[in-house]
Amino acid sequence: MDQNRFDTFARALNGAVSRRNIARGLFAITTGFAATRAPLAATARKRRKKKRGPKPTNCPVCQQRVNGQCDSTILNNELCGECGICFNGVCTPAKRDCGGVCTFCHETATCRTSPDDTTCLGDGSCVDGTCRKPV
C-alpha cells in the first residue's frame, strides 16, 4: 500500500468514527444482547419450576403423605369420620355403632337418624329417632 492510499484510508476512518458514534454502537450492542438474553432466562426459570412440581400441602382423609405425594394404601382399616373406615384412600361407611337403635352410618361416614317407620328391635318402628314398640 502506498503512502497516499494509507493517508486517505486513515483520514476516512478518523472522520467516520467519533466518540459519539462509538458510544451509540456500544449502547446498541448491549441493549440487543440484553434483549435476547431476557426471554432465555425467563424460560430457564419456568423450566426449573416445572421440574420441581407442586407438592400437595394436605392429603385427603385416609391418605398420608409419603415422599411428597399422597398415598392411599397406608391408612387402610383406620377409623375415619363418625362411623367410617379407611379403604383404599376413601372413608367408607362401616357397621359401627352410631349410638342408638334408630341411627345408621350414612355414605358420608356420618351418623344419621333413621327415617320414620323403619323397623327396629324386631317389632318396633323408628319415630323421630327413637324406637317405639306397638301398644
C-alpha positions as CSV (number, residue, x, y, z in Angstrom):
1,M,0.0,0.0,0.0
2,D,1.5,3.3,-1.0
3,Q,1.7,6.4,1.3
4,N,-1.2,8.3,-0.4
5,R,-3.6,5.5,-0.1
6,F,-2.8,4.9,3.5
7,D,-3.3,8.6,4.3
8,T,-6.8,8.7,2.7
9,F,-7.7,5.5,4.5
10,A,-6.6,6.9,7.8
11,R,-8.5,10.2,7.2
12,A,-11.6,8.3,6.3
13,L,-11.5,6.3,9.5
14,N,-10.8,9.3,11.6
15,G,-13.8,11.3,10.3
16,A,-16.3,8.4,10.3
17,V,-15.7,7.2,13.8
18,S,-16.4,9.7,16.5
19,R,-16.7,9.1,20.2
20,R,-20.4,9.7,20.0
21,N,-20.7,7.0,17.2
22,I,-18.7,4.6,19.3
23,A,-21.0,5.2,22.3
24,R,-24.1,4.7,20.1
25,G,-22.7,1.4,18.8
26,L,-21.8,0.1,22.2
27,F,-25.3,1.0,23.5
28,A,-26.9,-0.8,20.6
29,I,-24.8,-3.9,21.1
30,T,-25.5,-4.0,24.9
31,T,-29.3,-3.5,24.5
32,G,-29.5,-6.1,21.8
33,F,-27.6,-8.6,23.9
34,A,-29.8,-7.9,27.0
35,A,-33.0,-8.1,24.9
36,T,-32.1,-11.5,23.5
37,R,-31.0,-12.9,26.9
38,A,-34.1,-11.9,28.9
39,P,-36.5,-14.4,27.3
40,L,-33.9,-17.1,27.6
41,A,-33.6,-16.5,31.4
42,A,-37.4,-16.5,31.8
43,T,-37.8,-19.8,30.0
44,A,-35.0,-21.3,32.1
45,R,-36.8,-20.3,35.3
46,K,-40.0,-21.8,34.1
47,R,-38.3,-25.0,33.1
48,R,-36.7,-25.2,36.6
49,K,-40.1,-24.7,38.2
50,K,-41.8,-27.4,36.1
51,K,-39.2,-29.9,37.1
52,R,-39.9,-29.5,40.8
53,G,-43.6,-29.9,40.5
54,P,-46.2,-28.8,43.0
55,K,-46.2,-30.6,46.3
56,P,-49.5,-31.3,47.9
57,T,-49.9,-29.5,51.1
58,N,-52.7,-31.5,52.7
59,C,-53.7,-35.0,51.8
60,P,-57.4,-36.1,51.9
61,V,-58.8,-38.0,54.8
62,C,-57.5,-41.6,54.7
63,Q,-54.4,-40.7,52.7
64,Q,-50.9,-39.9,54.1
65,R,-48.0,-38.0,52.6
66,V,-45.1,-40.2,51.6
67,N,-42.1,-38.8,49.7
68,G,-44.0,-35.7,48.8
69,Q,-47.1,-37.5,47.4
70,C,-50.4,-38.7,48.9
71,D,-50.5,-42.5,49.4
72,S,-53.9,-44.1,49.7
73,T,-52.9,-47.6,51.0
74,I,-51.2,-46.8,54.3
75,L,-54.2,-46.0,56.4
76,N,-56.5,-48.9,55.4
77,N,-58.8,-50.1,58.2
78,E,-58.2,-46.9,60.2
79,L,-61.2,-45.2,61.7
80,C,-62.4,-42.0,60.0
81,G,-65.4,-39.7,60.2
82,E,-68.1,-40.6,62.8
83,C,-68.6,-44.2,61.8
84,G,-66.3,-44.9,58.8
85,I,-63.2,-47.0,58.0
86,C,-60.5,-46.1,55.5
87,F,-60.4,-48.3,52.5
88,N,-58.0,-47.6,49.5
89,G,-57.8,-43.9,50.4
90,V,-61.5,-43.3,50.8
91,C,-63.5,-43.0,54.1
92,T,-66.3,-45.6,53.6
93,P,-69.3,-46.2,55.9
94,A,-68.9,-49.1,58.3
95,K,-71.2,-51.1,60.5
96,R,-70.2,-49.2,63.6
97,D,-72.5,-48.2,66.4
98,C,-73.8,-44.7,65.9
99,G,-75.2,-44.6,69.5
100,G,-78.8,-45.6,69.1
101,V,-81.2,-48.2,67.6
102,C,-82.7,-45.7,65.1
103,T,-79.4,-44.3,63.7
104,F,-77.2,-45.5,60.8
105,C,-73.9,-44.8,59.2
106,H,-74.5,-42.7,56.1
107,E,-72.4,-42.9,52.9
108,T,-70.5,-39.8,54.0
109,A,-69.4,-41.7,57.1
110,T,-71.5,-39.6,59.4
111,C,-74.2,-40.9,61.8
112,R,-77.8,-40.1,60.7
113,T,-81.2,-40.7,62.2
114,S,-83.1,-43.5,60.5
115,P,-86.3,-42.4,58.6
116,D,-89.6,-42.7,60.4
117,D,-91.3,-46.2,60.1
118,T,-88.0,-48.0,59.8
119,T,-88.2,-51.4,61.7
120,C,-86.3,-51.6,64.9
121,L,-85.9,-54.2,67.7
122,G,-87.9,-56.8,65.8
123,D,-91.4,-55.4,66.0
124,G,-90.9,-51.7,66.7
125,S,-90.6,-48.7,64.4
126,C,-88.5,-45.6,64.4
127,V,-90.2,-42.3,65.1
128,D,-88.2,-39.1,65.5
129,G,-85.0,-41.1,66.1
130,T,-86.4,-43.4,68.9
131,C,-87.7,-46.9,68.6
132,R,-91.3,-47.2,69.6
133,K,-93.0,-50.6,70.4
134,P,-96.5,-51.2,69.2
135,V,-99.1,-50.8,72.0
